[in-house]
Amino acid sequence: MLIRPASEDDRDAIWRIMEPIVRAGETYTLPRDLEQKNALAYWLSAQHEVFVAEEKDEIIGTYFLQANQQGGGAHVANCGYMTAVSATGRGVARAMCAHSLDRARTRGFRAMQFNFVVSTNERAVRLWQSFEFEIVGRIPKAFLHPVLGYVDAYIMYREL
C-alpha cells in the first residue's frame, strides 16, 4: 500500500470514498445530504494536508492532517480518516494512522487529538486505542446517530 499526498486528479476517487460514509451519517458530523462540491471543499481545504492510500492503482483511503487549533494550540495535530467501504478490514485505516503520526512528528507537532469520535464507531475507537490514544473526554449524547439515536462522542488524545 502506498500512502502519498493527494493530487487534483484524486478528487473523484476521494469523493467515491467520502460519499457512502457521509450518506450513512454514522461517523462524521457532516450533513448526510452534503453535495460533492462542498464535501471536497471541506476535505481538501487549504488548512488540510491531504493524503491518499493507494493499492494496485486504486485509491482505497484518504486522510487529512491539520493543526487542531491556532496560536497556543497549534502544536497539537488533528486528523480525519476515511476508508473505502470495499477496503474495510484490510488495514487501511491502521496504515493511514501510522503514516499520520509519523507525518505529524515530522511537521513538529507534539501531540494528536481527535475532537469527536462517535462512541458507536467501536472499530475506530479500538484502533485509535491500539495506537495509544486515550479517551480524555466524553460528550454525552453529542451525536445523533441515524439508527441508534443520540450517542456519546469521545475526545481522544496522545502525545507524540
VENMO-V349288 format. One record per pair of residues at least 4 apart in sequence whose ideal C-beta (glycine too) atoms are under 7 Angstrom apart, sorted by the first residue. I is the first residue (numbers start at 1). GAP is how many residues later the second one is. If there is no record, write none. Layout:
BEGIN
i: {I/I}
gap: {GAP/GAP}
END
This chain:
BEGIN
i: {1/1/1/2/3/3/3/3/3/4/4/4/5/6/6/6/6/6/6/10/10/10/11/11/12/13/13/14/14/14/14/14/15/15/15/15/17/17/17/17/18/18/18/18/19/20/20/21/21/21/22/22/22/22/22/23/25/25/26/26/26/27/27/29/29/30/34/34/35/36/37/38/39/40/41/43/43/43/44/44/47/48/48/49/49/49/50/50/51/51/51/52/52/52/53/53/53/53/53/53/54/54/55/60/60/60/60/61/61/61/61/61/61/61/62/63/63/63/63/63/64/64/65/65/65/65/65/66/67/67/68/68/68/68/68/69/69/69/70/75/75/76/76/76/76/76/77/77/77/78/78/78/78/79/79/81/81/81/83/83/83/83/87/91/92/93/93/94/94/95/96/97/97/97/98/99/100/101/101/101/101/102/103/104/104/104/105/105/109/110/110/111/111/111/111/112/112/113/113/114/114/114/114/115/116/117/117/117/117/117/117/117/118/118/118/119/119/119/119/120/120/120/121/122/123/124/125/125/126/127/128/128/129/131/132/133/133/133/134/134/134/135/135/136/136/136/137/137/138/138/139/139/140/141/141/141/142/142/143/143/144/145/145}
gap: {52/54/94/52/48/50/92/93/96/47/48/50/46/4/8/44/45/46/56/4/42/49/4/29/4/4/46/4/26/29/38/48/4/21/24/25/44/45/65/67/4/21/25/64/4/4/65/6/7/61/6/8/10/12/17/9/7/121/92/119/120/91/94/87/114/4/4/5/4/4/4/4/4/4/4/5/7/21/4/6/19/16/18/15/16/17/12/14/11/12/48/7/9/10/6/7/8/39/42/43/4/5/5/23/24/27/32/21/22/23/26/31/32/35/20/16/17/18/33/37/15/16/12/14/35/38/39/12/7/10/5/8/9/10/45/4/5/7/4/34/35/33/34/35/36/37/27/32/35/34/35/36/37/21/33/12/15/16/4/5/9/10/5/4/4/4/34/4/33/4/4/4/30/34/4/4/4/4/11/30/59/4/4/5/8/56/4/55/51/49/50/46/47/48/49/46/48/42/44/14/19/41/42/40/37/4/7/8/11/36/37/39/25/33/35/32/33/34/35/25/28/31/4/4/4/4/4/29/4/4/5/28/4/27/26/23/24/25/22/23/24/19/21/19/20/21/17/18/14/16/13/14/12/9/10/11/10/11/8/10/6/4/6}
END
